Amino acid sequence: MKKKNVLIIGFLVALWLPILQMNLQFYREFDNLENRELAKAPDLNPSRFKRWPAECDAYLSDHFGLRPDLIRWNNVLRVILLGVSPVESVILGKDSWLFYRSETLEDGDTINDYTGAIPLSGEDLAELEQILEENHREFSKNGIFYLVVIAPNKNTIYGENLPDEIEGFKAKTRLDQFMAHMKIHSDVEILDLREPLLQAKESQPVYMKTDSHWNTYGAYVGYRKIMDSLATRFPERCLEPAQIAGDKVTLERTLPGGDLAQMLFMQDLLPEDHHTQFNLSGTPKTPLFKTLLFRHDSFGDNLYPFLTPLFQKIVNIAPFVPFDFETIRKHDPEIVLHVFVERYLPQAVSGDFFFRSPRSRAESP
């Protein structure tokens, strides 16, 4: 009888504990770590009563008592004990490597980028060529140097750390197709950073283990290739890339895990040990250019500190925001630099990913 009472009391406590915590906030080990805005409290205005059920359901789903902690405990058990990712967008790789399965969030398609299972069509390649050629012509007419830089997906550089069922399959990729096509049919300058990053990783890590992005050293490798292009285009500026002081790169091993570890709510249990630190020497004392128009996704964030000393002003533009040529001319940049990650290549075929002239906008469906 006593055992039965204990079970009943335990059941009631488990039943009421989340409700009490939700209202009293007496315990909260983890805040929300999801990369989205949680549902707001429902608007109880009588005129909106038809929306009450859906709004209440969304709010309770996002703010249920102990929700982050329950998710965290479930994730820890599944990752550590079962070796299974509880989050569809995170792949558990070898040796504690984490990879991004972006197609689950409609944020590109990293797995098919890697395997080459879904190629670009001939129409896609022709459309990309046409858009980039038009950009090149429009910018050249206004004396603007246009440079496109593609940062590889993490899977592309560290594919050996993917699970065997993914790592074992490899065909010609969409980036392979695109670069081969543009080399034959276009003079637009496009930097493919795969080879320099693959070479650089032999001496230092270039991407983070628990994050989907390159680290500062990987970004530095990209910066050096950008500087090579600028030096060729502007020989009179005598451009030299900044050097790593003493060739000394250190690893910071005490940082919390990156964005992929955060998706698992395990950033403390999966710390990041591939974060690189170094000092630079030989940065210009005064800017060498007036204005850079820098269109970039999150891979541009680590590039930004390397580019800052070169320009009096940098105008940042998000990757999918419409930005027409007239607005660009108002900024009067000397250089337009477009940096984006490999997984966005299929999305670049349509919409406002690349700049569009008034003529191309009028012709687009």
N, C-alpha and C positions, 0 to 999 in steps of 0.2 A: 504493500500500500504506500509506504514511504517513497519507494522508488518511482511509483506511478505519479505521486504528487510532484516530485522533482521534475519529471518529464513534462508534466502539464505546465508547471511554472516556467520551465525553460522554453517551452513552446510559446507561451504567452509573451515572455520577455523578447524572444526573437521576433515575434509578430509586431510588437509595439515599439521596439527599439528604433527602427528607422523612422517611424512617425514622430516619436519623441525627439529624435536628433534633428529631424527636419524643422521642427518648430522651436526647439530650445537651443540648437547649435552647441550642445555641450561637448561634442567631440568631432574633430575634423582633422584627420591626418594628411589628407591630400586634397588640394584644390582641383578644380577642373583643368585637365591638361589637353583637352580636345581642341583641335585647331578650328573651332567654329564658335559662333555665338549661341549660347544656350537660350532656350525658349523663355520668354518673359512672362511674368504673372498675367493671367487673363484679365482683360478689360471687362468688368462686370456691369458696364452700362447696359440698361435694359434694351436699348435699341439694337444691341449686338448679341442678343440672347441665343440666336441660332448658331453663333460661333463658339459659345461657351464650351460645349462638349469637346470639340477639337482642341481649343486653346488650353483647357484644363488638362486634357490627356497629354499634350505636348509638354506642358509645364511640369506635371508630376513625373513624366518619364525622364526629364532632364534634371530634376531637383529632388528626386526620391532620396530619403535619408540614407546616409552612408553609401550613396551610389558610387562615388569615385573609389572608395575603399573596397567595396565589394568587387568592382571591376578589377582593381589592382590585385586583390587576393586571388581571384579567378585566373588572371593572367600569369601571376607568379607560379601557381600550381601547374598550369598547362605548359608554360615554357620550360621550367626547371625540371619537373617530374616527367612530363610526357614528350618534351621536345617538339611541341606543336605550337604554331603561332595562333593565338586567339584573335588576332586582328588581320583581316583579309588583306589589307594593304601593306603588311610587313612580312617579309620572307626571312625565316631563320636560316642563315647560311652556316658555313663551316667556321670553326674557331671563333665563335661569338660575333661573326659578321652579320649585320642586318642589311637587307635590301628592300627597296621600295617597289611594290607592285602597284604602279600608278593607275592602271586601267580600272581598278575597282573604284577609284574616285574621279573617273573621267578627267584625268590629269596627264594625258599621254598614255603610252603603252610600252612600258619598259621591258616586259618579257618578250613580246613579239619584236621589239627593237633588237633584242639580243639574239633571238633564235632566227630571225629573218623569215618567220612563218607567214607574215602578211606583207608582201612587197608593195611599193608604190607603183601605181599604174603609169603607163606612158603618158596619159593625159595629166596626171598629177605632176610628173616631172616637167612636162612642157609648160604647165601653168606656173610652177615655181621659177622656171627659167625666165618666162615672160615678165613676171612680177619683179624679179631681181634686176633684169636688164632695164626695165623701165625706171626703177629706182636709181640705178647707176647713171642712166642718161640724164635724168632730172637733176640729180645732185651735181654731176659733172658740169652741166650747163651753168650752174651757179657757183662753180669753183669749190665745191665741197667734196672732200675725200670720203668715200663710203666703204666701210669695212664690216663684213659679217663674220662673226666668230661663233662656232658651235662647240659647246662644252659637252664632252661625252657623258652619257649616263654612267653611274657608278658600276652597273653590271658590265659595261663594255670594258672598263679598265681592270676590274677585279672579278671577272667571271669565274676564275678558278675557285673562288670562295662561295659560289652559288651551290645550292643542293645539287647532287649528282643528276637527278631527274631533269633538271633545267640545264645545267652546265654541259651535259653530254650532247646536246643538239645545237648545231650552229650552221647557218647558211649565209648567203649574201644578205647583208642587212640593208635597211632603207637608207641609212647614211652612206653605205658603200655605193648604192645606186645613184643617190643624189650627187655625190662628189664626182663619180665617173661621168655622169651626164653633163654636169656643169663644166668639167675640164674640157670636154669635147665641144660643147655648144656655146660657151659663154666666157667672157673676159672678166666678169665680176670677181673681185678678190674675196675669197672665202677661206677662213682659217679652220682647218680640221685639226683639232688638238689631240687626237687619239695617239698618234705616234710619239710626240714629245712627252706626253704623260706616261705612256707605257715605258719609255726609256727612263724617265725621272723616277718612277716608282721602284726601280732597282736600287736606288740609293736612299730614298726617303719615301714615307707614305704620302700619297697625294690626295687621297679621299679619307674621310672619317669612317670608322667602323660602325658607329651607331647612328649615323646621319646620312641623308641622301646626297649631301653636297661634297664638293672638294674642300680640302683644308686650305690654310693660307699658303702652304708651299705649292699645292696644286694650282692655286690662283696665280702664284708668282710665275710658274712655268707658262701659264697662259699670257700673263703680262709681258714676258720676254718675247713671245712670238708676236704679240701686238706691236711691241717696240720695233721689232725687225721690219714689220710692214711699214710702220710710220717712217723709219729711217730710210727705207727705199723710196717712199713717196716724197719725203721732204729732206733730201740730202743736205740742203743748205743749213738745216737746223743742227747738224752734227749730233744727232740723237744717240745716246748710249743708255742701255737699261741700267737701273740701279743694281748694285751687287749685294749679295748677302755678306755682311761684315764677317771677315774671318772664315767664310764658308761654314759658319757654325749654325746648325739647325738643331733645336732641342725639342723634345716631346713633353707636352704638359699632360700628366697622367692622372690628375686629380679632378678633372672637370666632370660634371654630370653628363649622362648620355645625351645624344643629339635628338633630332626630331623623330627618328624611328623608335628610339628607346622611349621617348615621351608618348608616342602612340600606344605603346604597351603599358604605360604608367610604371615603367621600371627604370627610369633614368638614374636612380641611385644604385640599383643593383647591376646595371650595365653601364658603367662609367666609360667616358670617351678617352682613349689613350693614344689616338692618332692626331691630336691637335698639335700643330707645329708652331714654333715661335722662333723668330730671328730678327736681327736688326739689319737695316739697309745702310749702305754707304754709296755716295755718288748720286744722290737725288739732286735734281736741279734746284738752285737757290732761288731762282725766279721762274715763273711760268714761261713755257716756250710757245704756247698757243693761247688764243683768246678763249674760244668757246668750244666745248664738246657737247654734242647732243648724244646722250647715252641711253639707248633703249635696251632694257635688260630685264631678265627674270631674277630669281634669287641667286643664281650663280654669279651675277654681277656684283653682289654685295661684297664678297671678299676681294674682288678686283678693284673696287673703288679706291681704297687707300693707296694703291700703287699708281693710279692714274691722277689723283688729286694734285700732286706737285707739278704736273705738266700743263695745267690749264688754269686760266684766270677764273673761269666759270664752267661748271658742269650742270647741264640740264638733264634731269633724270625723267625717263618716260617708262611707264609700266608696259609689260609685253603685249597686252591685249587691248590697250586703250587706243581708240581712233586718234590719229594725229596727222593732219593734212600738210601738204607741202607749203601752203601759205603760212601756216603757223611756224613751220621749220624755218622759212626764210626770215621771219621776224626775229628769230633768235640769232640769225646770221652765224651759224657754226662753221668752223673750218673743217671739222671732222664729224661724221655721223657714225657711231659705233653701235652695232646691233649684236648683242650677246644673248644667246639662248641655249637651253639644254637640248640634247639630242631628241628626247622624247616628244618635243613640241614640233618636230619636223612635219609629221602628217597634218597637224592642225594649221600649219603655216600655209597650206594650199588655198584656203579660203578665209574670208572675214578680214579683220583688220590687224592681223599679226604683223605683216610687213606694211610699210608705208604705201599709201595708194594716192596716185595723182588724181586730180579732178576728172580727167578723161577715163581712167580705169574704173573709178567709182560709178561713172555714168554708164559704162558698158557692163558692169557686173550685174547679175540677175538680182 
